[in-house]
């Protein structure tokens, strides 16, 4: 079974075929899940590991041999339906979308600036004198 086939199987058997529930559980955009399942985007090592961690799958599950004959029910460790993680705030999703679109050097610079801003003392508003 390919990673794409295993992904489709996982969505069907653990999330009743709901790509949006699956996307919420792994904290990815539904459009990205659709690209993986539709073959428009390859499910790479990073995506596979993210899914395995989010769903508490055995590390390397997408690449394990011997899962070629999965047909009906998942093995016991995978039978429990996972509650989706809380939805990320809109600003977080927007920031991730921007960061993914950047070149590596720009992304590193953005992270550096964010660290500097986070390290600053909070600004307090000066008292107004009457």
Backbone as XML, in Angstrom:
<?xml version="1.0"?>
<chain id="A" units="angstrom">
  <residue number="1" name="UNK">
    <atom name="N" x="0.833" y="-1.184" z="0.000"/>
    <atom name="CA" x="0.000" y="0.000" z="0.000"/>
    <atom name="C" x="0.876" y="1.246" z="0.000"/>
  </residue>
  <residue number="2" name="UNK">
    <atom name="N" x="0.535" y="2.217" z="-0.808"/>
    <atom name="CA" x="1.290" y="3.465" z="-0.832"/>
    <atom name="C" x="0.871" y="4.336" z="0.345"/>
  </residue>
  <residue number="3" name="UNK">
    <atom name="N" x="1.625" y="5.374" z="0.601"/>
    <atom name="CA" x="1.248" y="6.316" z="1.663"/>
    <atom name="C" x="-0.129" y="6.912" z="1.373"/>
  </residue>
  <residue number="4" name="UNK">
    <atom name="N" x="-0.370" y="7.254" z="0.120"/>
    <atom name="CA" x="-1.655" y="7.846" z="-0.257"/>
    <atom name="C" x="-2.797" y="6.867" z="0.026"/>
  </residue>
  <residue number="5" name="UNK">
    <atom name="N" x="-2.606" y="5.589" z="-0.309"/>
    <atom name="CA" x="-3.639" y="4.580" z="-0.053"/>
    <atom name="C" x="-3.868" y="4.402" z="1.445"/>
  </residue>
  <residue number="6" name="UNK">
    <atom name="N" x="-2.783" y="4.398" z="2.216"/>
    <atom name="CA" x="-2.907" y="4.264" z="3.669"/>
    <atom name="C" x="-3.613" y="5.480" z="4.260"/>
  </residue>
  <residue number="7" name="UNK">
    <atom name="N" x="-3.310" y="6.653" z="3.724"/>
    <atom name="CA" x="-3.965" y="7.877" z="4.195"/>
    <atom name="C" x="-5.463" y="7.801" z="3.946"/>
  </residue>
  <residue number="8" name="UNK">
    <atom name="N" x="-5.857" y="7.402" z="2.749"/>
    <atom name="CA" x="-7.279" y="7.278" z="2.422"/>
    <atom name="C" x="-7.947" y="6.243" z="3.326"/>
  </residue>
  <residue number="9" name="UNK">
    <atom name="N" x="-7.263" y="5.135" z="3.561"/>
    <atom name="CA" x="-7.791" y="4.096" z="4.427"/>
    <atom name="C" x="-7.992" y="4.642" z="5.843"/>
  </residue>
  <residue number="10" name="UNK">
    <atom name="N" x="-6.986" y="5.368" z="6.340"/>
    <atom name="CA" x="-7.044" y="5.936" z="7.683"/>
    <atom name="C" x="-8.217" y="6.901" z="7.826"/>
  </residue>
  <residue number="11" name="UNK">
    <atom name="N" x="-8.392" y="7.769" z="6.850"/>
    <atom name="CA" x="-9.499" y="8.736" z="6.876"/>
    <atom name="C" x="-10.836" y="8.001" z="6.855"/>
  </residue>
  <residue number="12" name="UNK">
    <atom name="N" x="-10.945" y="6.997" z="6.027"/>
    <atom name="CA" x="-12.204" y="6.251" z="5.912"/>
    <atom name="C" x="-12.532" y="5.503" z="7.203"/>
  </residue>
  <residue number="13" name="UNK">
    <atom name="N" x="-11.541" y="4.818" z="7.770"/>
    <atom name="CA" x="-11.800" y="3.940" z="8.905"/>
    <atom name="C" x="-11.732" y="4.612" z="10.268"/>
  </residue>
  <residue number="14" name="UNK">
    <atom name="N" x="-11.004" y="5.682" z="10.382"/>
    <atom name="CA" x="-10.915" y="6.346" z="11.689"/>
    <atom name="C" x="-11.765" y="7.600" z="11.762"/>
  </residue>
  <residue number="15" name="UNK">
    <atom name="N" x="-12.116" y="8.172" z="10.615"/>
    <atom name="CA" x="-12.851" y="9.432" z="10.615"/>
    <atom name="C" x="-14.107" y="9.352" z="9.749"/>
  </residue>
  <residue number="16" name="UNK">
    <atom name="N" x="-14.547" y="8.134" z="9.474"/>
    <atom name="CA" x="-15.776" y="7.937" z="8.715"/>
    <atom name="C" x="-15.748" y="8.576" z="7.338"/>
  </residue>
  <residue number="17" name="UNK">
    <atom name="N" x="-14.559" y="8.743" z="6.787"/>
    <atom name="CA" x="-14.416" y="9.347" z="5.464"/>
    <atom name="C" x="-14.371" y="10.866" z="5.470"/>
  </residue>
  <residue number="18" name="UNK">
    <atom name="N" x="-14.447" y="11.482" z="6.658"/>
    <atom name="CA" x="-14.461" y="12.949" z="6.742"/>
    <atom name="C" x="-13.050" y="13.522" z="6.710"/>
  </residue>
  <residue number="19" name="UNK">
    <atom name="N" x="-12.696" y="14.111" z="5.587"/>
    <atom name="CA" x="-11.381" y="14.740" z="5.472"/>
    <atom name="C" x="-11.276" y="15.947" z="6.396"/>
  </residue>
  <residue number="20" name="UNK">
    <atom name="N" x="-12.384" y="16.656" z="6.618"/>
    <atom name="CA" x="-12.328" y="17.842" z="7.484"/>
    <atom name="C" x="-12.100" y="17.437" z="8.939"/>
  </residue>
  <residue number="21" name="UNK">
    <atom name="N" x="-12.727" y="16.344" z="9.401"/>
    <atom name="CA" x="-12.470" y="15.867" z="10.766"/>
    <atom name="C" x="-11.021" y="15.408" z="10.904"/>
  </residue>
  <residue number="22" name="UNK">
    <atom name="N" x="-10.543" y="14.718" z="9.879"/>
    <atom name="CA" x="-9.158" y="14.259" z="9.884"/>
    <atom name="C" x="-8.208" y="15.460" z="9.930"/>
  </residue>
  <residue number="23" name="UNK">
    <atom name="N" x="-8.472" y="16.468" z="9.098"/>
    <atom name="CA" x="-7.626" y="17.663" z="9.053"/>
    <atom name="C" x="-7.593" y="18.359" z="10.414"/>
  </residue>
  <residue number="24" name="UNK">
    <atom name="N" x="-8.751" y="18.447" z="11.071"/>
    <atom name="CA" x="-8.802" y="19.069" z="12.396"/>
    <atom name="C" x="-7.988" y="18.267" z="13.404"/>
  </residue>
  <residue number="25" name="UNK">
    <atom name="N" x="-8.043" y="16.953" z="13.296"/>
    <atom name="CA" x="-7.318" y="16.095" z="14.243"/>
    <atom name="C" x="-5.807" y="16.238" z="14.109"/>
  </residue>
  <residue number="26" name="UNK">
    <atom name="N" x="-5.336" y="16.503" z="12.905"/>
    <atom name="CA" x="-3.886" y="16.627" z="12.712"/>
    <atom name="C" x="-3.447" y="18.086" z="12.588"/>
  </residue>
  <residue number="27" name="UNK">
    <atom name="N" x="-4.402" y="19.011" z="12.748"/>
    <atom name="CA" x="-4.139" y="20.458" z="12.701"/>
    <atom name="C" x="-3.517" y="20.897" z="11.381"/>
  </residue>
  <residue number="28" name="UNK">
    <atom name="N" x="-4.107" y="20.404" z="10.310"/>
    <atom name="CA" x="-3.706" y="20.811" z="8.960"/>
    <atom name="C" x="-4.942" y="21.339" z="8.235"/>
  </residue>
  <residue number="29" name="UNK">
    <atom name="N" x="-4.714" y="22.105" z="7.215"/>
    <atom name="CA" x="-5.821" y="22.642" z="6.425"/>
    <atom name="C" x="-6.494" y="21.511" z="5.650"/>
  </residue>
  <residue number="30" name="UNK">
    <atom name="N" x="-7.831" y="21.526" z="5.580"/>
    <atom name="CA" x="-8.523" y="20.506" z="4.783"/>
    <atom name="C" x="-8.052" y="20.482" z="3.330"/>
  </residue>
  <residue number="31" name="UNK">
    <atom name="N" x="-7.669" y="21.638" z="2.801"/>
    <atom name="CA" x="-7.196" y="21.678" z="1.409"/>
    <atom name="C" x="-5.906" y="20.878" z="1.248"/>
  </residue>
  <residue number="32" name="UNK">
    <atom name="N" x="-5.041" y="20.907" z="2.271"/>
    <atom name="CA" x="-3.797" y="20.136" z="2.190"/>
    <atom name="C" x="-4.099" y="18.633" z="2.209"/>
  </residue>
  <residue number="33" name="UNK">
    <atom name="N" x="-5.038" y="18.228" z="3.059"/>
    <atom name="CA" x="-5.438" y="16.818" z="3.109"/>
    <atom name="C" x="-6.007" y="16.411" z="1.744"/>
  </residue>
  <residue number="34" name="UNK">
    <atom name="N" x="-6.831" y="17.279" z="1.153"/>
    <atom name="CA" x="-7.389" y="17.002" z="-0.166"/>
    <atom name="C" x="-6.308" y="16.854" z="-1.232"/>
  </residue>
  <residue number="35" name="UNK">
    <atom name="N" x="-5.255" y="17.646" z="-1.127"/>
    <atom name="CA" x="-4.144" y="17.545" z="-2.083"/>
    <atom name="C" x="-3.410" y="16.225" z="-1.907"/>
  </residue>
  <residue number="36" name="UNK">
    <atom name="N" x="-3.236" y="15.800" z="-0.640"/>
    <atom name="CA" x="-2.580" y="14.507" z="-0.393"/>
    <atom name="C" x="-3.416" y="13.354" z="-0.937"/>
  </residue>
  <residue number="37" name="UNK">
    <atom name="N" x="-4.711" y="13.361" z="-0.629"/>
    <atom name="CA" x="-5.552" y="12.238" z="-1.044"/>
    <atom name="C" x="-5.806" y="12.243" z="-2.543"/>
  </residue>
  <residue number="38" name="UNK">
    <atom name="N" x="-5.835" y="13.421" z="-3.140"/>
    <atom name="CA" x="-6.074" y="13.527" z="-4.576"/>
    <atom name="C" x="-4.834" y="13.315" z="-5.423"/>
  </residue>
  <residue number="39" name="UNK">
    <atom name="N" x="-3.684" y="13.206" z="-4.782"/>
    <atom name="CA" x="-2.452" y="12.989" z="-5.524"/>
    <atom name="C" x="-1.844" y="14.245" z="-6.114"/>
  </residue>
  <residue number="40" name="UNK">
    <atom name="N" x="-2.385" y="15.414" z="-5.741"/>
    <atom name="CA" x="-1.834" y="16.671" z="-6.255"/>
    <atom name="C" x="-0.595" y="17.080" z="-5.469"/>
  </residue>
  <residue number="41" name="UNK">
    <atom name="N" x="-0.451" y="16.501" z="-4.296"/>
    <atom name="CA" x="0.705" y="16.786" z="-3.444"/>
    <atom name="C" x="1.110" y="15.466" z="-2.803"/>
  </residue>
  <residue number="42" name="UNK">
    <atom name="N" x="2.402" y="15.185" z="-2.819"/>
    <atom name="CA" x="2.914" y="13.938" z="-2.257"/>
    <atom name="C" x="2.928" y="14.024" z="-0.725"/>
  </residue>
  <residue number="43" name="UNK">
    <atom name="N" x="2.526" y="12.959" z="-0.064"/>
    <atom name="CA" x="2.632" y="12.889" z="1.393"/>
    <atom name="C" x="4.069" y="12.517" z="1.706"/>
  </residue>
  <residue number="44" name="UNK">
    <atom name="N" x="4.866" y="13.518" z="2.074"/>
    <atom name="CA" x="6.283" y="13.296" z="2.335"/>
    <atom name="C" x="6.538" y="12.796" z="3.738"/>
  </residue>
  <residue number="45" name="UNK">
    <atom name="N" x="7.824" y="12.675" z="4.067"/>
    <atom name="CA" x="8.220" y="12.171" z="5.380"/>
    <atom name="C" x="7.695" y="13.049" z="6.508"/>
  </residue>
  <residue number="46" name="UNK">
    <atom name="N" x="7.807" y="14.364" z="6.351"/>
    <atom name="CA" x="7.363" y="15.278" z="7.402"/>
    <atom name="C" x="5.868" y="15.178" z="7.659"/>
  </residue>
  <residue number="47" name="UNK">
    <atom name="N" x="5.082" y="15.142" z="6.586"/>
    <atom name="CA" x="3.632" y="15.014" z="6.724"/>
    <atom name="C" x="3.245" y="13.690" z="7.345"/>
  </residue>
  <residue number="48" name="UNK">
    <atom name="N" x="3.905" y="12.615" z="6.914"/>
    <atom name="CA" x="3.606" y="11.288" z="7.468"/>
    <atom name="C" x="3.906" y="11.252" z="8.962"/>
  </residue>
  <residue number="49" name="UNK">
    <atom name="N" x="5.057" y="11.807" z="9.359"/>
    <atom name="CA" x="5.424" y="11.807" z="10.794"/>
    <atom name="C" x="4.465" y="12.673" z="11.604"/>
  </residue>
  <residue number="50" name="UNK">
    <atom name="N" x="4.041" y="13.809" z="11.037"/>
    <atom name="CA" x="3.075" y="14.682" z="11.723"/>
    <atom name="C" x="1.780" y="13.930" z="11.995"/>
  </residue>
  <residue number="51" name="UNK">
    <atom name="N" x="1.293" y="13.218" z="11.001"/>
    <atom name="CA" x="0.049" y="12.453" z="11.157"/>
    <atom name="C" x="0.231" y="11.353" z="12.196"/>
  </residue>
  <residue number="52" name="UNK">
    <atom name="N" x="1.346" y="10.640" z="12.112"/>
    <atom name="CA" x="1.602" y="9.552" z="13.064"/>
    <atom name="C" x="1.623" y="10.063" z="14.499"/>
  </residue>
  <residue number="53" name="UNK">
    <atom name="N" x="2.263" y="11.206" z="14.714"/>
    <atom name="CA" x="2.311" y="11.780" z="16.064"/>
    <atom name="C" x="0.937" y="12.247" z="16.524"/>
  </residue>
  <residue number="54" name="UNK">
    <atom name="N" x="0.223" y="12.951" z="15.659"/>
    <atom name="CA" x="-1.074" y="13.508" z="16.024"/>
    <atom name="C" x="-2.091" y="12.424" z="16.346"/>
  </residue>
  <residue number="55" name="UNK">
    <atom name="N" x="-2.001" y="11.297" z="15.651"/>
    <atom name="CA" x="-2.982" y="10.225" z="15.834"/>
    <atom name="C" x="-2.452" y="9.080" z="16.685"/>
  </residue>
  <residue number="56" name="UNK">
    <atom name="N" x="-1.276" y="9.277" z="17.263"/>
    <atom name="CA" x="-0.666" y="8.275" z="18.139"/>
    <atom name="C" x="-0.481" y="6.939" z="17.420"/>
  </residue>
  <residue number="57" name="UNK">
    <atom name="N" x="-0.044" y="7.022" z="16.167"/>
    <atom name="CA" x="0.269" y="5.824" z="15.398"/>
    <atom name="C" x="1.709" y="5.421" z="15.687"/>
  </residue>
  <residue number="58" name="UNK">
    <atom name="N" x="2.027" y="4.189" z="15.446"/>
    <atom name="CA" x="3.400" y="3.722" z="15.587"/>
    <atom name="C" x="4.296" y="4.563" z="14.680"/>
  </residue>
  <residue number="59" name="UNK">
    <atom name="N" x="5.423" y="5.080" z="15.208"/>
    <atom name="CA" x="6.317" y="5.853" z="14.335"/>
    <atom name="C" x="6.705" y="5.041" z="13.102"/>
  </residue>
  <residue number="60" name="UNK">
    <atom name="N" x="6.567" y="5.648" z="11.954"/>
    <atom name="CA" x="6.874" y="4.972" z="10.697"/>
    <atom name="C" x="5.716" y="4.148" z="10.155"/>
  </residue>
  <residue number="61" name="UNK">
    <atom name="N" x="4.525" y="4.296" z="10.739"/>
    <atom name="CA" x="3.361" y="3.490" z="10.337"/>
    <atom name="C" x="3.117" y="3.548" z="8.832"/>
  </residue>
  <residue number="62" name="UNK">
    <atom name="N" x="3.268" y="4.717" z="8.245"/>
    <atom name="CA" x="3.011" y="4.852" z="6.814"/>
    <atom name="C" x="4.003" y="4.045" z="5.968"/>
  </residue>
  <residue number="63" name="UNK">
    <atom name="N" x="5.139" y="3.712" z="6.539"/>
    <atom name="CA" x="6.178" y="3.024" z="5.784"/>
    <atom name="C" x="6.403" y="1.585" z="6.238"/>
  </residue>
  <residue number="64" name="UNK">
    <atom name="N" x="5.641" y="1.128" z="7.237"/>
    <atom name="CA" x="5.829" y="-0.227" z="7.746"/>
    <atom name="C" x="5.368" y="-1.266" z="6.736"/>
  </residue>
  <residue number="65" name="UNK">
    <atom name="N" x="6.185" y="-2.309" z="6.555"/>
    <atom name="CA" x="5.716" y="-3.405" z="5.697"/>
    <atom name="C" x="4.682" y="-4.223" z="6.478"/>
  </residue>
  <residue number="66" name="UNK">
    <atom name="N" x="3.940" y="-5.016" z="5.770"/>
    <atom name="CA" x="2.985" y="-5.891" z="6.439"/>
    <atom name="C" x="1.635" y="-5.245" z="6.661"/>
  </residue>
  <residue number="67" name="UNK">
    <atom name="N" x="1.477" y="-4.010" z="6.251"/>
    <atom name="CA" x="0.166" y="-3.381" z="6.377"/>
    <atom name="C" x="-0.522" y="-3.375" z="5.015"/>
  </residue>
  <residue number="68" name="UNK">
    <atom name="N" x="-0.005" y="-4.147" z="4.086"/>
    <atom name="CA" x="-0.567" y="-4.189" z="2.736"/>
    <atom name="C" x="-1.973" y="-4.796" z="2.736"/>
  </residue>
  <residue number="69" name="UNK">
    <atom name="N" x="-2.255" y="-5.649" z="3.705"/>
    <atom name="CA" x="-3.528" y="-6.376" z="3.712"/>
    <atom name="C" x="-4.585" y="-5.726" z="4.593"/>
  </residue>
  <residue number="70" name="UNK">
    <atom name="N" x="-4.438" y="-4.463" z="4.904"/>
    <atom name="CA" x="-5.439" y="-3.773" z="5.706"/>
    <atom name="C" x="-6.704" y="-3.671" z="4.865"/>
  </residue>
  <residue number="71" name="UNK">
    <atom name="N" x="-7.792" y="-4.209" z="5.374"/>
    <atom name="CA" x="-9.026" y="-4.122" z="4.607"/>
    <atom name="C" x="-10.196" y="-3.611" z="5.424"/>
  </residue>
  <residue number="72" name="UNK">
    <atom name="N" x="-10.423" y="-4.151" z="6.586"/>
    <atom name="CA" x="-11.634" y="-3.774" z="7.307"/>
    <atom name="C" x="-11.334" y="-2.901" z="8.503"/>
  </residue>
  <residue number="73" name="UNK">
    <atom name="N" x="-11.044" y="-3.480" z="9.617"/>
    <atom name="CA" x="-10.837" y="-2.730" z="10.849"/>
    <atom name="C" x="-9.348" y="-2.513" z="11.103"/>
  </residue>
  <residue number="74" name="UNK">
    <atom name="N" x="-8.995" y="-1.372" z="11.691"/>
    <atom name="CA" x="-7.595" y="-1.145" z="12.016"/>
    <atom name="C" x="-7.160" y="-2.070" z="13.134"/>
  </residue>
  <residue number="75" name="UNK">
    <atom name="N" x="-5.867" y="-2.348" z="13.256"/>
    <atom name="CA" x="-5.381" y="-3.143" z="14.369"/>
    <atom name="C" x="-5.752" y="-2.458" z="15.684"/>
  </residue>
  <residue number="76" name="UNK">
    <atom name="N" x="-5.766" y="-3.205" z="16.762"/>
    <atom name="CA" x="-6.226" y="-2.711" z="18.060"/>
    <atom name="C" x="-5.665" y="-1.342" z="18.448"/>
  </residue>
  <residue number="77" name="UNK">
    <atom name="N" x="-4.351" y="-1.072" z="18.334"/>
    <atom name="CA" x="-3.874" y="0.243" z="18.761"/>
    <atom name="C" x="-4.464" y="1.395" z="17.956"/>
  </residue>
  <residue number="78" name="UNK">
    <atom name="N" x="-4.999" y="1.109" z="16.772"/>
    <atom name="CA" x="-5.505" y="2.169" z="15.921"/>
    <atom name="C" x="-7.028" y="2.246" z="15.940"/>
  </residue>
  <residue number="79" name="UNK">
    <atom name="N" x="-7.667" y="1.387" z="16.728"/>
    <atom name="CA" x="-9.120" y="1.296" z="16.688"/>
    <atom name="C" x="-9.813" y="2.444" z="17.419"/>
  </residue>
  <residue number="80" name="UNK">
    <atom name="N" x="-9.123" y="3.121" z="18.306"/>
    <atom name="CA" x="-9.741" y="4.193" z="19.082"/>
    <atom name="C" x="-9.822" y="5.455" z="18.246"/>
  </residue>
  <residue number="81" name="UNK">
    <atom name="N" x="-11.016" y="6.057" z="18.189"/>
    <atom name="CA" x="-11.160" y="7.307" z="17.452"/>
    <atom name="C" x="-10.550" y="8.435" z="18.276"/>
  </residue>
  <residue number="82" name="UNK">
    <atom name="N" x="-9.722" y="9.220" z="17.661"/>
    <atom name="CA" x="-9.018" y="10.299" z="18.330"/>
    <atom name="C" x="-9.865" y="11.561" z="18.308"/>
  </residue>
  <residue number="83" name="UNK">
    <atom name="N" x="-9.926" y="12.259" z="19.442"/>
    <atom name="CA" x="-10.617" y="13.546" z="19.467"/>
    <atom name="C" x="-9.776" y="14.546" z="18.690"/>
  </residue>
  <residue number="84" name="UNK">
    <atom name="N" x="-10.396" y="15.364" z="17.863"/>
    <atom name="CA" x="-9.632" y="16.383" z="17.151"/>
    <atom name="C" x="-9.015" y="17.375" z="18.137"/>
  </residue>
  <residue number="85" name="UNK">
    <atom name="N" x="-7.840" y="17.866" z="17.780"/>
    <atom name="CA" x="-7.213" y="18.903" z="18.594"/>
    <atom name="C" x="-8.042" y="20.176" z="18.480"/>
  </residue>
  <residue number="86" name="UNK">
    <atom name="N" x="-7.960" y="21.037" z="19.484"/>
    <atom name="CA" x="-8.697" y="22.304" z="19.367"/>
    <atom name="C" x="-8.239" y="23.057" z="18.124"/>
  </residue>
  <residue number="87" name="UNK">
    <atom name="N" x="-9.168" y="23.751" z="17.516"/>
    <atom name="CA" x="-8.852" y="24.505" z="16.306"/>
    <atom name="C" x="-7.870" y="25.624" z="16.641"/>
  </residue>
  <residue number="88" name="UNK">
    <atom name="N" x="-6.869" y="25.752" z="15.791"/>
    <atom name="CA" x="-5.865" y="26.796" z="15.996"/>
    <atom name="C" x="-6.504" y="28.165" z="15.772"/>
  </residue>
  <residue number="89" name="UNK">
    <atom name="N" x="-6.036" y="29.182" z="16.508"/>
    <atom name="CA" x="-6.574" y="30.530" z="16.283"/>
    <atom name="C" x="-6.284" y="30.983" z="14.851"/>
  </residue>
  <residue number="90" name="UNK">
    <atom name="N" x="-7.098" y="31.885" z="14.358"/>
    <atom name="CA" x="-6.964" y="32.361" z="12.975"/>
    <atom name="C" x="-5.590" y="32.962" z="12.720"/>
  </residue>
  <residue number="91" name="UNK">
    <atom name="N" x="-5.044" y="33.700" z="13.695"/>
    <atom name="CA" x="-3.739" y="34.323" z="13.490"/>
    <atom name="C" x="-2.659" y="33.261" z="13.310"/>
  </residue>
  <residue number="92" name="UNK">
    <atom name="N" x="-2.806" y="32.133" z="14.001"/>
    <atom name="CA" x="-1.807" y="31.072" z="13.887"/>
    <atom name="C" x="-1.845" y="30.447" z="12.501"/>
  </residue>
  <residue number="93" name="UNK">
    <atom name="N" x="-3.042" y="30.192" z="11.999"/>
    <atom name="CA" x="-3.185" y="29.632" z="10.660"/>
    <atom name="C" x="-2.642" y="30.597" z="9.606"/>
  </residue>
  <residue number="94" name="UNK">
    <atom name="N" x="-2.928" y="31.901" z="9.777"/>
    <atom name="CA" x="-2.441" y="32.903" z="8.834"/>
    <atom name="C" x="-0.916" y="32.969" z="8.854"/>
  </residue>
  <residue number="95" name="UNK">
    <atom name="N" x="-0.346" y="32.932" z="10.047"/>
    <atom name="CA" x="1.107" y="32.977" z="10.182"/>
    <atom name="C" x="1.755" y="31.752" z="9.538"/>
  </residue>
  <residue number="96" name="UNK">
    <atom name="N" x="1.161" y="30.579" z="9.749"/>
    <atom name="CA" x="1.702" y="29.356" z="9.151"/>
    <atom name="C" x="1.602" y="29.395" z="7.631"/>
  </residue>
  <residue number="97" name="UNK">
    <atom name="N" x="0.516" y="29.922" z="7.104"/>
    <atom name="CA" x="0.359" y="30.032" z="5.653"/>
    <atom name="C" x="1.437" y="30.937" z="5.073"/>
  </residue>
  <residue number="98" name="UNK">
    <atom name="N" x="1.667" y="32.068" z="5.738"/>
    <atom name="CA" x="2.711" y="32.990" z="5.281"/>
    <atom name="C" x="4.089" y="32.355" z="5.371"/>
  </residue>
  <residue number="99" name="UNK">
    <atom name="N" x="4.367" y="31.696" z="6.485"/>
    <atom name="CA" x="5.683" y="31.087" z="6.686"/>
    <atom name="C" x="5.952" y="29.994" z="5.654"/>
  </residue>
  <residue number="100" name="UNK">
    <atom name="N" x="4.933" y="29.205" z="5.331"/>
    <atom name="CA" x="5.121" y="28.138" z="4.336"/>
    <atom name="C" x="5.426" y="28.696" z="2.949"/>
  </residue>
  <residue number="101" name="UNK">
    <atom name="N" x="4.925" y="29.897" z="2.659"/>
    <atom name="CA" x="5.131" y="30.504" z="1.340"/>
    <atom name="C" x="6.510" y="31.154" z="1.208"/>
  </residue>
  <residue number="102" name="UNK">
    <atom name="N" x="7.208" y="31.326" z="2.328"/>
    <atom name="CA" x="8.502" y="32.024" z="2.313"/>
    <atom name="C" x="9.653" y="31.090" z="1.937"/>
  </residue>
  <residue number="103" name="UNK">
    <atom name="N" x="10.703" y="31.709" z="1.446"/>
    <atom name="CA" x="11.950" y="30.991" z="1.239"/>
    <atom name="C" x="12.569" y="30.698" z="2.609"/>
  </residue>
  <residue number="104" name="UNK">
    <atom name="N" x="13.463" y="29.713" z="2.678"/>
    <atom name="CA" x="14.051" y="29.310" z="3.962"/>
    <atom name="C" x="14.729" y="30.458" z="4.705"/>
  </residue>
  <residue number="105" name="UNK">
    <atom name="N" x="15.496" y="31.286" z="3.985"/>
    <atom name="CA" x="16.207" y="32.382" z="4.661"/>
    <atom name="C" x="15.237" y="33.414" z="5.232"/>
  </residue>
  <residue number="106" name="UNK">
    <atom name="N" x="14.159" y="33.695" z="4.501"/>
    <atom name="CA" x="13.152" y="34.644" z="4.994"/>
    <atom name="C" x="12.422" y="34.062" z="6.197"/>
  </residue>
  <residue number="107" name="UNK">
    <atom name="N" x="12.170" y="32.752" z="6.171"/>
    <atom name="CA" x="11.487" y="32.095" z="7.284"/>
    <atom name="C" x="12.368" y="32.156" z="8.547"/>
  </residue>
  <residue number="108" name="UNK">
    <atom name="N" x="13.664" y="31.913" z="8.373"/>
    <atom name="CA" x="14.587" y="32.001" z="9.521"/>
    <atom name="C" x="14.615" y="33.414" z="10.092"/>
  </residue>
  <residue number="109" name="UNK">
    <atom name="N" x="14.598" y="34.418" z="9.205"/>
    <atom name="CA" x="14.594" y="35.811" z="9.651"/>
    <atom name="C" x="13.308" y="36.123" z="10.418"/>
  </residue>
  <residue number="110" name="UNK">
    <atom name="N" x="12.180" y="35.647" z="9.914"/>
    <atom name="CA" x="10.902" y="35.847" z="10.593"/>
    <atom name="C" x="10.932" y="35.230" z="11.994"/>
  </residue>
  <residue number="111" name="UNK">
    <atom name="N" x="11.453" y="34.030" z="12.110"/>
    <atom name="CA" x="11.547" y="33.365" z="13.415"/>
    <atom name="C" x="12.457" y="34.151" z="14.347"/>
  </residue>
  <residue number="112" name="UNK">
    <atom name="N" x="13.560" y="34.654" z="13.824"/>
    <atom name="CA" x="14.465" y="35.466" z="14.631"/>
    <atom name="C" x="13.793" y="36.727" z="15.154"/>
  </residue>
  <residue number="113" name="UNK">
    <atom name="N" x="13.030" y="37.394" z="14.278"/>
    <atom name="CA" x="12.321" y="38.604" z="14.707"/>
    <atom name="C" x="11.259" y="38.277" z="15.753"/>
  </residue>
  <residue number="114" name="UNK">
    <atom name="N" x="10.558" y="37.170" z="15.559"/>
    <atom name="CA" x="9.529" y="36.774" z="16.520"/>
    <atom name="C" x="10.146" y="36.480" z="17.886"/>
  </residue>
  <residue number="115" name="UNK">
    <atom name="N" x="11.318" y="35.865" z="17.900"/>
    <atom name="CA" x="12.005" y="35.589" z="19.170"/>
    <atom name="C" x="12.390" y="36.887" z="19.867"/>
  </residue>
  <residue number="116" name="UNK">
    <atom name="N" x="12.875" y="37.863" z="19.087"/>
    <atom name="CA" x="13.237" y="39.152" z="19.676"/>
    <atom name="C" x="12.016" y="39.849" z="20.267"/>
  </residue>
  <residue number="117" name="UNK">
    <atom name="N" x="10.907" y="39.824" z="19.526"/>
    <atom name="CA" x="9.686" y="40.453" z="20.022"/>
    <atom name="C" x="9.165" y="39.751" z="21.270"/>
  </residue>
  <residue number="118" name="UNK">
    <atom name="N" x="9.248" y="38.448" z="21.297"/>
    <atom name="CA" x="8.762" y="37.688" z="22.448"/>
    <atom name="C" x="9.617" y="37.946" z="23.686"/>
  </residue>
  <residue number="119" name="UNK">
    <atom name="N" x="10.906" y="38.251" z="23.475"/>
    <atom name="CA" x="11.814" y="38.481" z="24.599"/>
    <atom name="C" x="11.682" y="39.882" z="25.193"/>
  </residue>
  <residue number="120" name="UNK">
    <atom name="N" x="11.056" y="40.794" z="24.450"/>
    <atom name="CA" x="10.906" y="42.160" z="24.940"/>
    <atom name="C" x="9.942" y="42.208" z="26.116"/>
  </residue>
  <residue number="121" name="UNK">
    <atom name="N" x="10.206" y="43.173" z="26.998"/>
    <atom name="CA" x="9.282" y="43.384" z="28.108"/>
    <atom name="C" x="7.996" y="43.956" z="27.547"/>
  </residue>
  <residue number="122" name="UNK">
    <atom name="N" x="6.852" y="43.586" z="28.129"/>
    <atom name="CA" x="5.595" y="44.152" z="27.645"/>
    <atom name="C" x="5.572" y="45.655" z="27.809"/>
  </residue>
  <residue number="123" name="UNK">
    <atom name="N" x="5.031" y="46.315" z="26.827"/>
    <atom name="CA" x="4.924" y="47.774" z="26.894"/>
    <atom name="C" x="3.732" y="48.142" z="27.761"/>
  </residue>
  <residue number="124" name="UNK">
    <atom name="N" x="3.930" y="49.123" z="28.601"/>
    <atom name="CA" x="2.804" y="49.609" z="29.394"/>
    <atom name="C" x="2.454" y="50.995" z="28.893"/>
  </residue>
  <residue number="125" name="UNK">
    <atom name="N" x="1.193" y="51.299" z="28.920"/>
    <atom name="CA" x="0.783" y="52.611" z="28.464"/>
    <atom name="C" x="1.104" y="53.636" z="29.539"/>
  </residue>
  <residue number="126" name="UNK">
    <atom name="N" x="1.665" y="54.741" z="29.105"/>
    <atom name="CA" x="2.013" y="55.828" z="30.043"/>
    <atom name="C" x="0.725" y="56.434" z="30.576"/>
  </residue>
  <residue number="127" name="UNK">
    <atom name="N" x="0.752" y="56.816" z="31.851"/>
    <atom name="CA" x="-0.423" y="57.451" z="32.451"/>
    <atom name="C" x="-0.565" y="58.840" z="31.862"/>
  </residue>
  <residue number="128" name="UNK">
    <atom name="N" x="-1.788" y="59.203" z="31.575"/>
    <atom name="CA" x="-2.055" y="60.551" z="31.062"/>
    <atom name="C" x="-2.141" y="61.510" z="32.232"/>
  </residue>
  <residue number="129" name="UNK">
    <atom name="N" x="-1.534" y="62.650" z="32.040"/>
    <atom name="CA" x="-1.649" y="63.672" z="33.086"/>
    <atom name="C" x="-2.762" y="64.629" z="32.689"/>
  </residue>
  <residue number="130" name="UNK">
    <atom name="N" x="-3.573" y="65.018" z="33.655"/>
    <atom name="CA" x="-4.708" y="65.895" z="33.358"/>
    <atom name="C" x="-4.328" y="67.314" z="33.515"/>
  </residue>
</chain>
